Amino acid sequence: MWGIGITICQADYYSQYYCNSEGCPRQIVAYSDLVFGFQCYMELTTEVVTLLIANDDLTNAHNYRFVEQPEKLLSHDYSKMNNKLYTFLEKLAAHYLSK
C-alpha cells in the first residue's frame, strides 16, 4: 500500500505546519517561504487512483486504520484538492519570480 511507512523530516524549530491529521501530523510543512514538504497526495485524480488500485494488493487494507477501501478511494471528488494545489503552485511560482 502506498504511503505506509513514509515519514517526513522533522524540523520543528524551523518549520510551520499548515495541514495535519490524526494519521499524519505533518502533511504540509513550510521550511521557508519557497521550500515546502508535502506528505499528502494533492495531485491524485480518479484516473491515477484507478491505476494505483489496479497495481497494488489491497486485500489487507481493512487492517490499516488510515487506508481506505478501493470503493471509497474511487468515490472522492479530487478536483477541489487539485485546484487548491494548482493555486498554491501558481502563487509559489509568482513569489519566486518576484524575488
Secondary structure, DSSP 8 states (H G I E B T S, - for coil): -TTTT------TTT-EEEE--SS-S-SEEESSSS-EEE-S-TT--HHHHHHHHHTS--TTGGGSTT---HHHHHH---HHHHHHHHHHHHHHHHHHHT-
